[in-house]
Amino acid sequence: MNPVRRHLDFETLHHYFGHASDKVICHVLNNVKDAKKIHFPTQKHICYDYTLRKMHQHSFPKNLSHSSKPLRLIHSNLLKLSTLSCSKYKWVIIFLDNHSSFYNIAFLCKKSGTADAIKSIFQIWSNTTSHPVKRLHTDNRGEYVISELQSFLRE
């Protein structure tokens, strides 16, 4: 059996040593007994794999309409699950804080439990932080049009 030997060049060693610079690779080769001499690039080497991983990439531009403090704006939606869960939950309500991207999810057996879920989550958030909930943003599909909930949200 004849093992295949691969010729080590600068690029291969650069990747083997975890994207080490040419100075590090030269130092290693000078201190290794019977190390083969390799050809170093004459120009400054730019590792595109390493550079792309170190770049701060933003998929979206910074949103200037973000809330300045936590719980100033809460996005919420009520969704019906396609199948009944093992715990008999059919509805899920989602809350997302616009400032911190903190979220909370509540599962409901009946849609009529929406008002109680909103009240309890808002009270928990108000008690655990020093900020009260200021605004609730929904998709205006009528899920939150309950007189009991409307009076709570006005307060």
C-alpha positions in Angstrom: 0.0 0.0 0.0 1.4 3.3 -1.1 0.2 6.3 1.0 -0.4 9.5 -1.0 1.9 12.3 0.1 0.7 15.8 -0.2 3.2 18.6 -0.9 3.0 21.2 1.9 2.8 24.7 0.7 2.2 27.9 2.6 -1.6 27.8 2.1 -1.9 24.3 3.4 0.2 25.0 6.5 -1.7 28.3 7.1 -5.0 26.3 7.3 -3.4 23.4 9.4 -2.0 25.9 12.0 -5.4 27.6 12.4 -4.9 30.5 10.0 -1.4 31.4 11.4 0.5 34.2 9.9 3.6 33.8 7.7 5.9 34.8 10.6 4.4 32.1 12.8 4.8 29.4 10.1 8.4 30.5 9.4 9.2 30.3 13.1 7.7 26.8 13.3 9.6 25.6 10.3 12.9 27.0 11.5 12.5 25.2 14.8 11.4 21.8 13.5 14.1 19.3 12.7 14.2 18.2 9.1 11.4 20.6 8.1 11.2 21.1 4.4 11.6 24.6 3.1 8.4 26.1 1.6 7.9 29.0 -0.7 6.3 32.0 1.1 4.2 34.4 -0.9 6.0 37.6 -1.8 2.9 39.8 -1.2 1.0 40.1 2.1 -1.2 37.0 2.4 -4.9 37.7 3.0 -6.9 34.8 4.2 -10.5 35.3 3.0 -11.9 32.5 5.1 -10.6 34.0 8.3 -11.4 37.6 7.3 -15.1 36.7 6.5 -15.4 35.0 9.9 -14.0 38.0 11.7 -16.2 40.6 9.9 -19.2 42.0 11.6 -21.9 41.3 9.2 -25.3 42.8 9.6 -28.1 41.3 7.6 -30.4 44.2 8.2 -29.6 47.9 8.6 -29.9 49.3 12.1 -33.5 50.1 12.9 -33.8 53.7 14.1 -37.4 53.1 15.3 -36.3 50.7 18.1 -37.6 51.5 21.6 -35.2 53.4 23.8 -36.2 51.4 26.9 -37.4 47.9 27.7 -41.2 47.2 27.5 -42.0 50.5 25.7 -43.3 48.5 22.7 -44.4 44.8 22.7 -45.2 43.0 19.5 -47.8 40.3 20.0 -49.7 37.7 17.9 -52.2 35.0 18.7 -51.8 31.8 16.5 -53.9 28.7 16.2 -51.9 25.5 16.2 -52.5 23.2 13.3 -52.8 20.1 15.6 -53.8 19.7 19.2 -50.7 19.3 21.4 -50.3 16.5 24.0 -51.3 18.9 26.7 -54.4 19.9 24.8 -53.1 23.3 23.8 -54.7 24.7 20.6 -53.5 28.3 20.8 -50.2 30.1 21.3 -49.7 33.8 22.1 -46.3 35.4 21.4 -44.9 38.5 23.0 -41.7 40.2 21.8 -40.0 43.3 23.4 -39.0 45.7 20.7 -36.0 47.0 22.7 -34.3 43.9 23.9 -35.8 41.2 21.7 -36.8 39.3 24.8 -39.8 37.1 24.2 -42.4 35.1 26.0 -44.7 32.5 24.7 -47.9 31.3 26.4 -49.9 28.2 25.3 -53.7 28.3 25.6 -56.3 25.6 25.6 -59.0 28.1 24.5 -58.9 31.4 22.7 -60.9 32.9 25.6 -57.8 32.6 27.8 -56.1 35.4 25.8 -57.0 38.2 28.2 -55.8 36.3 31.3 -52.5 35.4 29.5 -51.8 39.0 28.5 -52.6 40.3 32.0 -50.4 37.7 33.8 -47.4 38.2 31.5 -47.6 42.0 31.6 -47.8 41.9 35.4 -44.8 39.5 35.6 -42.8 41.8 33.3 -43.8 44.9 35.3 -42.9 43.2 38.6 -39.5 41.8 37.5 -38.4 45.1 35.8 -38.8 48.7 36.7 -40.5 49.4 33.4 -44.2 49.1 32.8 -45.5 48.0 29.4 -46.3 51.1 27.4 -47.7 49.9 24.0 -49.0 46.6 22.6 -48.6 46.2 18.8 -50.7 43.6 17.0 -51.6 42.7 13.4 -55.2 44.2 13.9 -57.0 41.0 13.1 -59.3 41.3 16.0 -57.8 38.7 18.4 -57.5 41.3 21.2 -60.9 42.9 20.8 -62.3 41.8 24.1 -64.0 44.4 26.3 -62.2 43.1 29.4 -58.8 43.2 27.7 -59.5 46.7 26.2 -60.1 48.2 29.6 -56.9 46.5 31.0 -54.8 47.8 28.1 -56.1 51.4 28.5 -54.9 51.3 32.1 
